[in-house]
Amino acid sequence: MEAMVSRMAEDQQHLEKVMKKFLSAATEDRETFQKAMTTEEEQIDKVAQTQDAAIGKLTNVLGQQRGHTALPSVVL
């Protein structure tokens, strides 16, 4: 009976070690995933800012072209 209790205690300790390793690996994976997502979000923000700037420049250019290419009004 003592041997069985001892074996159960050893199994319990082994299980606890395995669970700690599993939890540690899961935590590391989560942290790695969060870092990757943060990096991805930063890249998306940079692209969006670049696109916004390009749209602003195009809008300015189009506005300037409209001013230069508009037909002069004729006064009668």
C-alpha positions in Angstrom: 0.0 0.0 0.0 2.9 2.4 0.9 4.5 1.7 -2.5 1.2 2.6 -4.3 0.9 5.8 -2.3 4.5 6.7 -3.0 4.0 6.0 -6.7 0.9 8.2 -6.8 2.9 11.0 -5.1 5.7 10.6 -7.7 3.1 10.6 -10.5 1.5 13.8 -9.0 4.9 15.5 -8.9 5.7 14.5 -12.4 2.3 15.7 -13.6 2.9 19.1 -11.8 6.3 19.5 -13.5 4.8 18.7 -16.9 1.9 21.1 -16.3 4.4 23.9 -15.3 6.4 23.3 -18.5 3.2 23.4 -20.5 2.0 26.6 -18.9 5.4 28.2 -19.4 5.4 27.2 -23.1 1.9 28.5 -23.5 2.8 31.8 -21.8 5.8 32.2 -24.1 3.7 31.4 -27.1 1.1 34.0 -26.1 3.8 36.6 -25.5 5.3 35.9 -28.9 1.9 36.1 -30.5 1.2 39.4 -28.8 4.5 40.8 -30.0 3.9 39.7 -33.5 0.4 41.2 -33.5 1.8 44.5 -32.1 4.4 44.5 -34.8 1.7 43.8 -37.4 -0.5 46.5 -36.1 2.4 49.0 -36.2 3.1 48.0 -39.8 -0.6 48.5 -40.7 -0.6 51.9 -39.0 2.5 52.9 -41.0 0.9 51.8 -44.3 -2.3 53.7 -43.4 -0.3 56.9 -42.6 1.6 56.6 -45.8 -1.6 56.1 -47.8 -3.2 59.0 -46.0 -0.2 61.2 -46.8 -0.3 60.1 -50.5 -4.1 60.8 -50.7 -3.5 64.3 -49.2 -0.8 65.0 -51.8 -2.9 63.8 -54.7 -5.8 65.9 -53.4 -3.6 69.0 -53.3 -2.3 68.3 -56.8 -5.8 67.7 -58.2 -7.0 70.9 -56.5 -4.1 72.9 -58.0 -4.7 71.4 -61.5 -8.3 72.3 -61.4 -7.4 75.9 -60.6 -5.0 76.0 -63.6 -7.0 74.1 -66.1 -10.4 75.8 -65.4 -11.8 77.6 -68.4 -11.8 81.4 -67.8 -15.2 82.8 -67.3 -16.5 84.9 -70.0 -17.9 88.3 -69.1 -20.4 89.7 -71.6 
